[in-house]
């Protein structure tokens, strides 16, 4: 996921490119001063990600929080990864990247 964020023109703050997932805290994530949070839990479609994103929005007040259909866009190898990068670019750079088709992302906060 961090590599996809980078490809979309963002800077990952809660994960290290090329590294394994590591446990962190909300305090550490907030201290990194994220400009936006994207919730893309592996194996979750948009509704499941949106439910998880509600909790993230409570933990990171004032940070825009987006849910993404990770199962359809970012966790399976193949051409859909390009769709995932495009979706992330649309979230990270509103008005500068093509809009994401409906049903793939949802702004929560």
Biopython code that builds the backbone (N, CA, C, O; Angstrom):
import numpy as np
from Bio.PDB.StructureBuilder import StructureBuilder

atoms = [
    (1, "UNK", "N", (0.811, -1.201, 0.000)),
    (1, "UNK", "CA", (0.000, 0.000, 0.000)),
    (1, "UNK", "C", (0.853, 1.264, 0.000)),
    (1, "UNK", "O", (0.520, 2.206, -0.718)),
    (2, "UNK", "N", (1.949, 1.330, 0.778)),
    (2, "UNK", "CA", (2.746, 2.552, 0.747)),
    (2, "UNK", "C", (3.283, 2.865, -0.650)),
    (2, "UNK", "O", (3.376, 4.031, -1.033)),
    (3, "UNK", "N", (3.633, 1.837, -1.401)),
    (3, "UNK", "CA", (4.127, 2.063, -2.757)),
    (3, "UNK", "C", (3.042, 2.635, -3.657)),
    (3, "UNK", "O", (3.329, 3.456, -4.528)),
    (4, "UNK", "N", (1.803, 2.210, -3.455)),
    (4, "UNK", "CA", (0.692, 2.753, -4.244)),
    (4, "UNK", "C", (0.446, 4.213, -3.892)),
    (4, "UNK", "O", (0.162, 5.027, -4.772)),
    (5, "UNK", "N", (0.552, 4.546, -2.614)),
    (5, "UNK", "CA", (0.390, 5.941, -2.180)),
    (5, "UNK", "C", (1.466, 6.803, -2.840)),
    (5, "UNK", "O", (1.176, 7.889, -3.343)),
    (6, "UNK", "N", (2.687, 6.322, -2.836)),
    (6, "UNK", "CA", (3.782, 7.064, -3.465)),
    (6, "UNK", "C", (3.524, 7.226, -4.961)),
    (6, "UNK", "O", (3.712, 8.314, -5.506)),
    (7, "UNK", "N", (3.096, 6.157, -5.629)),
    (7, "UNK", "CA", (2.804, 6.222, -7.063)),
    (7, "UNK", "C", (1.692, 7.219, -7.365)),
    (7, "UNK", "O", (1.649, 7.798, -8.450)),
    (8, "UNK", "N", (0.794, 7.417, -6.405)),
    (8, "UNK", "CA", (-0.320, 8.360, -6.578)),
    (8, "UNK", "C", (0.085, 9.792, -6.222)),
    (8, "UNK", "O", (-0.742, 10.703, -6.278)),
    (9, "UNK", "N", (1.339, 9.990, -5.861)),
    (9, "UNK", "CA", (1.812, 11.333, -5.551)),
    (9, "UNK", "C", (1.694, 11.715, -4.095)),
    (9, "UNK", "O", (1.762, 12.896, -3.754)),
    (10, "UNK", "N", (1.518, 10.731, -3.233)),
    (10, "UNK", "CA", (1.421, 10.995, -1.800)),
    (10, "UNK", "C", (2.655, 10.527, -1.061)),
    (10, "UNK", "O", (3.577, 9.962, -1.649)),
    (11, "UNK", "N", (2.658, 10.771, 0.234)),
    (11, "UNK", "CA", (3.744, 10.328, 1.093)),
    (11, "UNK", "C", (3.143, 9.513, 2.227)),
    (11, "UNK", "O", (2.435, 10.064, 3.070)),
    (12, "UNK", "N", (3.409, 8.215, 2.264)),
    (12, "UNK", "CA", (2.849, 7.397, 3.350)),
    (12, "UNK", "C", (3.456, 7.780, 4.692)),
    (12, "UNK", "O", (4.668, 7.963, 4.804)),
    (13, "UNK", "N", (2.604, 7.902, 5.714)),
    (13, "UNK", "CA", (3.110, 8.269, 7.043)),
    (13, "UNK", "C", (2.868, 7.185, 8.088)),
    (13, "UNK", "O", (3.392, 7.275, 9.198)),
    (14, "UNK", "N", (2.085, 6.165, 7.753)),
    (14, "UNK", "CA", (1.796, 5.127, 8.742)),
    (14, "UNK", "C", (2.340, 3.770, 8.319)),
    (14, "UNK", "O", (2.053, 2.761, 8.962)),
    (15, "UNK", "N", (3.115, 3.737, 7.254)),
    (15, "UNK", "CA", (3.687, 2.483, 6.785)),
    (15, "UNK", "C", (4.986, 2.778, 6.042)),
    (15, "UNK", "O", (5.193, 3.882, 5.538)),
    (16, "UNK", "N", (5.850, 1.779, 5.984)),
    (16, "UNK", "CA", (7.141, 1.942, 5.312)),
    (16, "UNK", "C", (7.134, 1.191, 3.985)),
    (16, "UNK", "O", (6.835, -0.003, 3.949)),
    (17, "UNK", "N", (7.459, 1.880, 2.901)),
    (17, "UNK", "CA", (7.533, 1.195, 1.604)),
    (17, "UNK", "C", (8.522, 0.029, 1.652)),
    (17, "UNK", "O", (9.629, 0.157, 2.176)),
    (18, "UNK", "N", (8.110, -1.087, 1.105)),
    (18, "UNK", "CA", (8.982, -2.251, 1.046)),
    (18, "UNK", "C", (9.099, -3.018, 2.344)),
    (18, "UNK", "O", (9.753, -4.060, 2.384)),
    (19, "UNK", "N", (8.488, -2.536, 3.397)),
    (19, "UNK", "CA", (8.595, -3.198, 4.691)),
    (19, "UNK", "C", (7.335, -3.954, 5.060)),
    (19, "UNK", "O", (6.308, -3.852, 4.390)),
    (20, "UNK", "N", (7.431, -4.693, 6.112)),
    (20, "UNK", "CA", (6.267, -5.417, 6.635)),
    (20, "UNK", "C", (5.387, -4.462, 7.428)),
    (20, "UNK", "O", (5.843, -3.426, 7.912)),
    (21, "UNK", "N", (4.145, -4.824, 7.549)),
    (21, "UNK", "CA", (3.233, -4.049, 8.402)),
    (21, "UNK", "C", (3.741, -4.111, 9.840)),
    (21, "UNK", "O", (4.254, -5.137, 10.286)),
    (22, "UNK", "N", (3.593, -3.020, 10.545)),
    (22, "UNK", "CA", (4.043, -2.964, 11.926)),
    (22, "UNK", "C", (2.968, -2.299, 12.775)),
    (22, "UNK", "O", (2.261, -1.402, 12.316)),
    (23, "UNK", "N", (2.858, -2.749, 14.007)),
    (23, "UNK", "CA", (1.902, -2.162, 14.927)),
    (23, "UNK", "C", (2.314, -0.733, 15.250)),
    (23, "UNK", "O", (3.501, -0.436, 15.391)),
    (24, "UNK", "N", (1.331, 0.144, 15.364)),
    (24, "UNK", "CA", (1.602, 1.536, 15.697)),
    (24, "UNK", "C", (0.501, 2.017, 16.635)),
    (24, "UNK", "O", (-0.314, 1.219, 17.098)),
    (25, "UNK", "N", (0.475, 3.294, 16.911)),
    (25, "UNK", "CA", (-0.560, 3.850, 17.784)),
    (25, "UNK", "C", (-1.205, 5.041, 17.093)),
    (25, "UNK", "O", (-0.637, 5.617, 16.166)),
    (26, "UNK", "N", (-2.394, 5.402, 17.553)),
    (26, "UNK", "CA", (-3.057, 6.583, 17.016)),
    (26, "UNK", "C", (-2.242, 7.830, 17.311)),
    (26, "UNK", "O", (-2.209, 8.759, 16.504)),
    (27, "UNK", "N", (-1.587, 7.856, 18.459)),
    (27, "UNK", "CA", (-0.759, 9.002, 18.809)),
    (27, "UNK", "C", (0.388, 9.176, 17.818)),
    (27, "UNK", "O", (0.691, 10.296, 17.405)),
    (28, "UNK", "N", (1.019, 8.083, 17.439)),
    (28, "UNK", "CA", (2.133, 8.141, 16.491)),
    (28, "UNK", "C", (1.638, 8.571, 15.103)),
    (28, "UNK", "O", (2.297, 9.351, 14.416)),
    (29, "UNK", "N", (0.489, 8.062, 14.706)),
    (29, "UNK", "CA", (-0.063, 8.456, 13.409)),
    (29, "UNK", "C", (-0.429, 9.938, 13.430)),
    (29, "UNK", "O", (-0.112, 10.662, 12.486)),
    (30, "UNK", "N", (-1.086, 10.396, 14.483)),
    (30, "UNK", "CA", (-1.458, 11.810, 14.585)),
    (30, "UNK", "C", (-0.221, 12.696, 14.608)),
    (30, "UNK", "O", (-0.230, 13.786, 14.036)),
    (31, "UNK", "N", (0.847, 12.241, 15.265)),
    (31, "UNK", "CA", (2.080, 13.024, 15.341)),
    (31, "UNK", "C", (2.747, 13.175, 13.973)),
    (31, "UNK", "O", (3.523, 14.108, 13.760)),
    (32, "UNK", "N", (2.450, 12.269, 13.052)),
    (32, "UNK", "CA", (3.009, 12.347, 11.706)),
    (32, "UNK", "C", (2.305, 13.411, 10.864)),
    (32, "UNK", "O", (2.712, 13.682, 9.735)),
    (33, "UNK", "N", (1.252, 14.010, 11.413)),
    (33, "UNK", "CA", (0.489, 15.073, 10.761)),
    (33, "UNK", "C", (-0.032, 14.685, 9.376)),
    (33, "UNK", "O", (0.289, 15.338, 8.383)),
    (34, "UNK", "N", (-0.833, 13.625, 9.312)),
    (34, "UNK", "CA", (-1.362, 13.237, 7.999)),
    (34, "UNK", "C", (-2.319, 14.293, 7.458)),
    (34, "UNK", "O", (-3.100, 14.880, 8.208)),
    (35, "UNK", "N", (-2.252, 14.526, 6.164)),
    (35, "UNK", "CA", (-3.168, 15.458, 5.512)),
    (35, "UNK", "C", (-4.473, 14.778, 5.145)),
    (35, "UNK", "O", (-5.502, 15.435, 4.988)),
    (36, "UNK", "N", (-4.430, 13.471, 5.010)),
    (36, "UNK", "CA", (-5.613, 12.675, 4.692)),
    (36, "UNK", "C", (-5.349, 11.251, 5.170)),
    (36, "UNK", "O", (-4.202, 10.804, 5.193)),
    (37, "UNK", "N", (-6.392, 10.547, 5.547)),
    (37, "UNK", "CA", (-6.276, 9.136, 5.933)),
    (37, "UNK", "C", (-7.106, 8.312, 4.953)),
    (37, "UNK", "O", (-8.261, 8.631, 4.672)),
    (38, "UNK", "N", (-6.499, 7.258, 4.446)),
    (38, "UNK", "CA", (-7.193, 6.348, 3.535)),
    (38, "UNK", "C", (-7.276, 4.999, 4.233)),
    (38, "UNK", "O", (-6.257, 4.415, 4.599)),
    (39, "UNK", "N", (-8.488, 4.515, 4.411)),
    (39, "UNK", "CA", (-8.723, 3.244, 5.079)),
    (39, "UNK", "C", (-9.014, 2.207, 3.999)),
    (39, "UNK", "O", (-10.014, 2.294, 3.286)),
    (40, "UNK", "N", (-8.122, 1.227, 3.894)),
    (40, "UNK", "CA", (-8.236, 0.204, 2.861)),
    (40, "UNK", "C", (-7.893, -1.158, 3.455)),
    (40, "UNK", "O", (-6.865, -1.739, 3.108)),
    (41, "UNK", "N", (-8.739, -1.676, 4.344)),
    (41, "UNK", "CA", (-8.417, -2.954, 4.977)),
    (41, "UNK", "C", (-8.493, -4.106, 3.977)),
    (41, "UNK", "O", (-9.438, -4.214, 3.195)),
    (42, "UNK", "N", (-7.490, -4.947, 4.021)),
    (42, "UNK", "CA", (-7.384, -6.090, 3.116)),
    (42, "UNK", "C", (-8.620, -6.988, 3.218)),
    (42, "UNK", "O", (-9.047, -7.364, 4.309)),
    (43, "UNK", "N", (-9.172, -7.315, 2.071)),
    (43, "UNK", "CA", (-10.311, -8.214, 2.028)),
    (43, "UNK", "C", (-11.656, -7.553, 2.247)),
    (43, "UNK", "O", (-12.681, -8.235, 2.242)),
    (44, "UNK", "N", (-11.681, -6.243, 2.439)),
    (44, "UNK", "CA", (-12.928, -5.536, 2.685)),
    (44, "UNK", "C", (-13.369, -4.804, 1.426)),
    (44, "UNK", "O", (-12.556, -4.204, 0.722)),
    (45, "UNK", "N", (-14.627, -4.861, 1.163)),
    (45, "UNK", "CA", (-15.202, -4.043, 0.095)),
    (45, "UNK", "C", (-15.500, -2.669, 0.694)),
    (45, "UNK", "O", (-15.141, -2.405, 1.842)),
    (46, "UNK", "N", (-16.143, -1.808, -0.060)),
    (46, "UNK", "CA", (-16.324, -0.427, 0.365)),
    (46, "UNK", "C", (-17.129, -0.290, 1.655)),
    (46, "UNK", "O", (-16.743, 0.488, 2.528)),
    (47, "UNK", "N", (-18.224, -1.015, 1.802)),
    (47, "UNK", "CA", (-19.035, -0.864, 3.018)),
    (47, "UNK", "C", (-18.268, -1.259, 4.273)),
    (47, "UNK", "O", (-18.372, -0.589, 5.300)),
    (48, "UNK", "N", (-17.502, -2.337, 4.198)),
    (48, "UNK", "CA", (-16.703, -2.757, 5.348)),
    (48, "UNK", "C", (-15.600, -1.767, 5.665)),
    (48, "UNK", "O", (-15.320, -1.488, 6.831)),
    (49, "UNK", "N", (-14.975, -1.237, 4.625)),
    (49, "UNK", "CA", (-13.927, -0.229, 4.828)),
    (49, "UNK", "C", (-14.522, 1.041, 5.422)),
    (49, "UNK", "O", (-13.906, 1.674, 6.279)),
    (50, "UNK", "N", (-15.720, 1.416, 4.970)),
    (50, "UNK", "CA", (-16.376, 2.622, 5.491)),
    (50, "UNK", "C", (-16.678, 2.470, 6.975)),
    (50, "UNK", "O", (-16.523, 3.424, 7.738)),
    (51, "UNK", "N", (-17.106, 1.286, 7.390)),
    (51, "UNK", "CA", (-17.373, 1.058, 8.815)),
    (51, "UNK", "C", (-16.089, 1.223, 9.631)),
    (51, "UNK", "O", (-16.113, 1.809, 10.714)),
    (52, "UNK", "N", (-14.981, 0.714, 9.120)),
    (52, "UNK", "CA", (-13.702, 0.872, 9.816)),
    (52, "UNK", "C", (-13.244, 2.330, 9.787)),
    (52, "UNK", "O", (-12.652, 2.817, 10.751)),
    (53, "UNK", "N", (-13.517, 3.019, 8.692)),
    (53, "UNK", "CA", (-13.102, 4.421, 8.553)),
    (53, "UNK", "C", (-13.823, 5.325, 9.546)),
    (53, "UNK", "O", (-13.280, 6.354, 9.948)),
    (54, "UNK", "N", (-15.031, 4.956, 9.943)),
    (54, "UNK", "CA", (-15.753, 5.740, 10.963)),
    (54, "UNK", "C", (-14.938, 5.802, 12.247)),
    (54, "UNK", "O", (-14.849, 6.855, 12.878)),
    (55, "UNK", "N", (-14.350, 4.688, 12.633)),
    (55, "UNK", "CA", (-13.528, 4.652, 13.840)),
    (55, "UNK", "C", (-12.265, 5.487, 13.656)),
    (55, "UNK", "O", (-11.837, 6.183, 14.578)),
    (56, "UNK", "N", (-11.672, 5.419, 12.473)),
    (56, "UNK", "CA", (-10.473, 6.218, 12.197)),
    (56, "UNK", "C", (-10.804, 7.705, 12.301)),
    (56, "UNK", "O", (-10.018, 8.478, 12.848)),
    (57, "UNK", "N", (-11.950, 8.102, 11.784)),
    (57, "UNK", "CA", (-12.355, 9.510, 11.835)),
    (57, "UNK", "C", (-12.465, 9.994, 13.283)),
    (57, "UNK", "O", (-12.140, 11.145, 13.574)),
    (58, "UNK", "N", (-12.916, 9.135, 14.182)),
    (58, "UNK", "CA", (-12.997, 9.520, 15.597)),
    (58, "UNK", "C", (-11.609, 9.664, 16.221)),
    (58, "UNK", "O", (-11.413, 10.482, 17.120)),
    (59, "UNK", "N", (-10.651, 8.877, 15.748)),
    (59, "UNK", "CA", (-9.293, 8.909, 16.300)),
    (59, "UNK", "C", (-8.451, 10.053, 15.736)),
    (59, "UNK", "O", (-7.494, 10.498, 16.370)),
    (60, "UNK", "N", (-8.816, 10.530, 14.529)),
    (60, "UNK", "CA", (-8.041, 11.579, 13.872)),
    (60, "UNK", "C", (-8.948, 12.762, 13.528)),
    (60, "UNK", "O", (-9.179, 13.044, 12.352)),
    (61, "UNK", "N", (-9.459, 13.452, 14.545)),
    (61, "UNK", "CA", (-10.371, 14.562, 14.268)),
    (61, "UNK", "C", (-9.686, 15.638, 13.427)),
    (61, "UNK", "O", (-8.521, 15.974, 13.638)),
    (62, "UNK", "N", (-10.443, 16.161, 12.477)),
    (62, "UNK", "CA", (-9.928, 17.211, 11.614)),
    (62, "UNK", "C", (-9.184, 16.710, 10.385)),
    (62, "UNK", "O", (-8.850, 17.499, 9.501)),
    (63, "UNK", "N", (-8.920, 15.408, 10.320)),
    (63, "UNK", "CA", (-8.231, 14.831, 9.155)),
    (63, "UNK", "C", (-9.285, 14.247, 8.217)),
    (63, "UNK", "O", (-10.125, 13.465, 8.662)),
    (64, "UNK", "N", (-9.264, 14.601, 6.940)),
    (64, "UNK", "CA", (-10.196, 13.968, 6.001)),
    (64, "UNK", "C", (-9.936, 12.460, 5.961)),
    (64, "UNK", "O", (-8.792, 12.025, 5.830)),
    (65, "UNK", "N", (-10.984, 11.682, 6.071)),
    (65, "UNK", "CA", (-10.851, 10.223, 6.086)),
    (65, "UNK", "C", (-11.659, 9.653, 4.924)),
    (65, "UNK", "O", (-12.830, 9.986, 4.739)),
    (66, "UNK", "N", (-11.020, 8.804, 4.158)),
    (66, "UNK", "CA", (-11.633, 8.147, 3.014)),
    (66, "UNK", "C", (-11.592, 6.643, 3.204)),
    (66, "UNK", "O", (-10.624, 6.101, 3.740)),
    (67, "UNK", "N", (-12.642, 5.974, 2.765)),
    (67, "UNK", "CA", (-12.665, 4.515, 2.689)),
    (67, "UNK", "C", (-12.493, 4.150, 1.224)),
    (67, "UNK", "O", (-12.977, 4.851, 0.335)),
    (68, "UNK", "N", (-11.802, 3.051, 0.985)),
    (68, "UNK", "CA", (-11.563, 2.600, -0.380)),
    (68, "UNK", "C", (-11.879, 1.109, -0.481)),
    (68, "UNK", "O", (-11.631, 0.349, 0.456)),
    (69, "UNK", "N", (-12.417, 0.707, -1.601)),
    (69, "UNK", "CA", (-12.708, -0.702, -1.869)),
    (69, "UNK", "C", (-11.386, -1.420, -2.111)),
    (69, "UNK", "O", (-10.989, -1.650, -3.254)),
    (70, "UNK", "N", (-10.716, -1.767, -1.028)),
    (70, "UNK", "CA", (-9.390, -2.365, -1.133)),
    (70, "UNK", "C", (-9.426, -3.680, -1.889)),
    (70, "UNK", "O", (-8.531, -3.966, -2.685)),
    (71, "UNK", "N", (-10.449, -4.482, -1.647)),
    (71, "UNK", "CA", (-10.536, -5.780, -2.287)),
    (71, "UNK", "C", (-10.595, -5.638, -3.809)),
    (71, "UNK", "O", (-10.065, -6.482, -4.531)),
    (72, "UNK", "N", (-11.227, -4.591, -4.289)),
    (72, "UNK", "CA", (-11.358, -4.398, -5.726)),
    (72, "UNK", "C", (-10.292, -3.528, -6.344)),
    (72, "UNK", "O", (-10.158, -3.504, -7.567)),
    (73, "UNK", "N", (-9.513, -2.799, -5.524)),
    (73, "UNK", "CA", (-8.590, -1.824, -6.097)),
    (73, "UNK", "C", (-7.114, -1.995, -5.725)),
    (73, "UNK", "O", (-6.249, -1.678, -6.541)),
    (74, "UNK", "N", (-6.806, -2.472, -4.556)),
    (74, "UNK", "CA", (-5.398, -2.397, -4.146)),
    (74, "UNK", "C", (-4.774, -3.667, -3.581)),
    (74, "UNK", "O", (-3.555, -3.696, -3.411)),
    (75, "UNK", "N", (-5.522, -4.701, -3.287)),
    (75, "UNK", "CA", (-4.900, -5.856, -2.639)),
    (75, "UNK", "C", (-4.741, -7.065, -3.558)),
    (75, "UNK", "O", (-4.206, -8.093, -3.141)),
    (76, "UNK", "N", (-5.192, -6.951, -4.780)),
    (76, "UNK", "CA", (-5.042, -8.061, -5.715)),
    (76, "UNK", "C", (-4.100, -7.645, -6.842)),
    (76, "UNK", "O", (-4.239, -6.552, -7.391)),
    (77, "UNK", "N", (-3.154, -8.497, -7.189)),
    (77, "UNK", "CA", (-2.236, -8.136, -8.262)),
    (77, "UNK", "C", (-2.956, -8.055, -9.602)),
    (77, "UNK", "O", (-3.982, -8.700, -9.815)),
    (78, "UNK", "N", (-2.408, -7.267, -10.480)),
    (78, "UNK", "CA", (-2.962, -7.169, -11.824)),
    (78, "UNK", "C", (-3.299, -5.749, -12.208)),
    (78, "UNK", "O", (-2.940, -4.805, -11.504)),
    (79, "UNK", "N", (-3.987, -5.595, -13.323)),
    (79, "UNK", "CA", (-4.295, -4.254, -13.838)),
    (79, "UNK", "C", (-5.128, -3.392, -12.890)),
    (79, "UNK", "O", (-5.097, -2.165, -12.987)),
    (80, "UNK", "N", (-5.872, -4.017, -11.976)),
    (80, "UNK", "CA", (-6.675, -3.212, -11.054)),
    (80, "UNK", "C", (-5.822, -2.355, -10.130)),
    (80, "UNK", "O", (-6.320, -1.391, -9.549)),
    (81, "UNK", "N", (-4.547, -2.693, -9.986)),
    (81, "UNK", "CA", (-3.669, -1.851, -9.170)),
    (81, "UNK", "C", (-3.546, -0.454, -9.770)),
    (81, "UNK", "O", (-3.401, 0.527, -9.041)),
    (82, "UNK", "N", (-3.603, -0.365, -11.088)),
    (82, "UNK", "CA", (-3.580, 0.951, -11.740)),
    (82, "UNK", "C", (-4.828, 1.724, -11.344)),
    (82, "UNK", "O", (-4.763, 2.921, -11.066)),
    (83, "UNK", "N", (-5.969, 1.035, -11.319)),
    (83, "UNK", "CA", (-7.208, 1.686, -10.859)),
    (83, "UNK", "C", (-7.055, 2.168, -9.423)),
    (83, "UNK", "O", (-7.550, 3.239, -9.071)),
    (84, "UNK", "N", (-6.371, 1.381, -8.592)),
    (84, "UNK", "CA", (-6.147, 1.769, -7.205)),
    (84, "UNK", "C", (-5.284, 3.009, -7.086)),
    (84, "UNK", "O", (-5.570, 3.889, -6.274)),
    (85, "UNK", "N", (-4.231, 3.087, -7.886)),
    (85, "UNK", "CA", (-3.370, 4.275, -7.875)),
    (85, "UNK", "C", (-4.173, 5.488, -8.336)),
    (85, "UNK", "O", (-4.044, 6.573, -7.769)),
    (86, "UNK", "N", (-4.995, 5.305, -9.356)),
    (86, "UNK", "CA", (-5.823, 6.416, -9.838)),
    (86, "UNK", "C", (-6.819, 6.862, -8.776)),
    (86, "UNK", "O", (-7.065, 8.058, -8.620)),
    (87, "UNK", "N", (-7.393, 5.911, -8.044)),
    (87, "UNK", "CA", (-8.329, 6.260, -6.971)),
    (87, "UNK", "C", (-7.607, 7.035, -5.870)),
    (87, "UNK", "O", (-8.126, 8.033, -5.371)),
    (88, "UNK", "N", (-6.425, 6.584, -5.494)),
    (88, "UNK", "CA", (-5.650, 7.289, -4.480)),
    (88, "UNK", "C", (-5.264, 8.683, -4.965)),
    (88, "UNK", "O", (-5.310, 9.642, -4.194)),
    (89, "UNK", "N", (-4.881, 8.802, -6.242)),
    (89, "UNK", "CA", (-4.530, 10.119, -6.793)),
    (89, "UNK", "C", (-5.727, 11.063, -6.742)),
    (89, "UNK", "O", (-5.568, 12.248, -6.449)),
    (90, "UNK", "N", (-6.919, 10.552, -7.024)),
    (90, "UNK", "CA", (-8.123, 11.391, -6.966)),
    (90, "UNK", "C", (-8.400, 11.866, -5.546)),
    (90, "UNK", "O", (-8.857, 12.991, -5.345)),
    (91, "UNK", "N", (-8.125, 11.013, -4.557)),
    (91, "UNK", "CA", (-8.311, 11.388, -3.151)),
    (91, "UNK", "C", (-7.252, 12.400, -2.728)),
    (91, "UNK", "O", (-7.566, 13.395, -2.073)),
    (92, "UNK", "N", (-6.013, 12.150, -3.097)),
    (92, "UNK", "CA", (-4.902, 12.992, -2.658)),
    (92, "UNK", "C", (-4.811, 14.320, -3.397)),
    (92, "UNK", "O", (-4.309, 15.304, -2.854)),
    (93, "UNK", "N", (-5.292, 14.347, -4.622)),
    (93, "UNK", "CA", (-5.178, 15.538, -5.472)),
    (93, "UNK", "C", (-6.524, 15.869, -6.101)),
    (93, "UNK", "O", (-6.674, 15.771, -7.319)),
    (94, "UNK", "N", (-7.513, 16.263, -5.287)),
    (94, "UNK", "CA", (-8.842, 16.521, -5.832)),
    (94, "UNK", "C", (-8.795, 17.595, -6.925)),
    (94, "UNK", "O", (-8.128, 18.620, -6.784)),
    (95, "UNK", "N", (-9.507, 17.336, -7.996)),
    (95, "UNK", "CA", (-9.564, 18.281, -9.103)),
    (95, "UNK", "C", (-8.398, 18.175, -10.068)),
    (95, "UNK", "O", (-8.438, 18.759, -11.151)),
    (96, "UNK", "N", (-7.367, 17.447, -9.697)),
    (96, "UNK", "CA", (-6.203, 17.300, -10.571)),
    (96, "UNK", "C", (-6.110, 15.914, -11.183)),
    (96, "UNK", "O", (-5.374, 15.710, -12.148)),
    (97, "UNK", "N", (-6.843, 14.967, -10.637)),
    (97, "UNK", "CA", (-6.834, 13.601, -11.143)),
    (97, "UNK", "C", (-8.268, 13.236, -11.541)),
    (97, "UNK", "O", (-9.234, 13.833, -11.064)),
    (98, "UNK", "N", (-8.378, 12.267, -12.402)),
    (98, "UNK", "CA", (-9.703, 11.836, -12.854)),
    (98, "UNK", "C", (-10.527, 11.339, -11.673)),
    (98, "UNK", "O", (-9.997, 10.741, -10.736)),
    (99, "UNK", "N", (-11.815, 11.592, -11.732)),
    (99, "UNK", "CA", (-12.722, 11.140, -10.671)),
    (99, "UNK", "C", (-12.793, 9.616, -10.662)),
    (99, "UNK", "O", (-12.681, 8.967, -11.702)),
    (100, "UNK", "N", (-12.979, 9.071, -9.488)),
    (100, "UNK", "CA", (-13.094, 7.629, -9.315)),
    (100, "UNK", "C", (-14.533, 7.216, -9.611)),
    (100, "UNK", "O", (-15.467, 7.915, -9.218)),
    (101, "UNK", "N", (-14.724, 6.093, -10.296)),
    (101, "UNK", "CA", (-16.092, 5.645, -10.528)),
    (101, "UNK", "C", (-16.850, 5.464, -9.211)),
    (101, "UNK", "O", (-16.264, 5.040, -8.216)),
    (102, "UNK", "N", (-18.132, 5.778, -9.197)),
    (102, "UNK", "CA", (-18.928, 5.623, -7.964)),
    (102, "UNK", "C", (-18.838, 4.191, -7.424)),
    (102, "UNK", "O", (-18.710, 3.225, -8.177)),
    (103, "UNK", "N", (-18.907, 4.095, -6.110)),
    (103, "UNK", "CA", (-18.900, 2.795, -5.456)),
    (103, "UNK", "C", (-17.518, 2.251, -5.160)),
    (103, "UNK", "O", (-17.401, 1.127, -4.672)),
    (104, "UNK", "N", (-16.465, 3.010, -5.436)),
    (104, "UNK", "CA", (-15.098, 2.548, -5.195)),
    (104, "UNK", "C", (-14.458, 3.243, -4.001)),
    (104, "UNK", "O", (-13.618, 2.655, -3.319)),
    (105, "UNK", "N", (-14.851, 4.501, -3.739)),
    (105, "UNK", "CA", (-14.330, 5.246, -2.589)),
    (105, "UNK", "C", (-15.487, 5.991, -1.935)),
    (105, "UNK", "O", (-16.525, 6.228, -2.553)),
    (106, "UNK", "N", (-15.287, 6.351, -0.686)),
    (106, "UNK", "CA", (-16.308, 7.132, 0.031)),
    (106, "UNK", "C", (-15.608, 8.008, 1.063)),
    (106, "UNK", "O", (-14.797, 7.529, 1.856)),
    (107, "UNK", "N", (-15.933, 9.301, 1.042)),
    (107, "UNK", "CA", (-15.398, 10.198, 2.074)),
    (107, "UNK", "C", (-16.232, 10.014, 3.330)),
    (107, "UNK", "O", (-17.462, 10.046, 3.276)),
    (108, "UNK", "N", (-15.567, 9.822, 4.453)),
    (108, "UNK", "CA", (-16.240, 9.594, 5.724)),
    (108, "UNK", "C", (-16.233, 10.880, 6.561)),
    (108, "UNK", "O", (-17.250, 11.233, 7.158)),
    (109, "UNK", "N", (-15.126, 11.561, 6.605)),
    (109, "UNK", "CA", (-15.012, 12.795, 7.390)),
    (109, "UNK", "C", (-14.227, 13.826, 6.612)),
    (109, "UNK", "O", (-14.018, 14.938, 7.096)),
]
sb = StructureBuilder()
sb.init_structure("model")
sb.init_model(0)
sb.init_chain("A")
sb.init_seg("    ")
for serial, (resi, resn, name, xyz) in enumerate(atoms, 1):
    if name == "N":
        sb.init_residue(resn, " ", resi, " ")
    sb.init_atom(name, np.array(xyz, "f"), 0.0, 1.0, " ", f" {name:<3s}", serial, name[0])
structure = sb.get_structure()
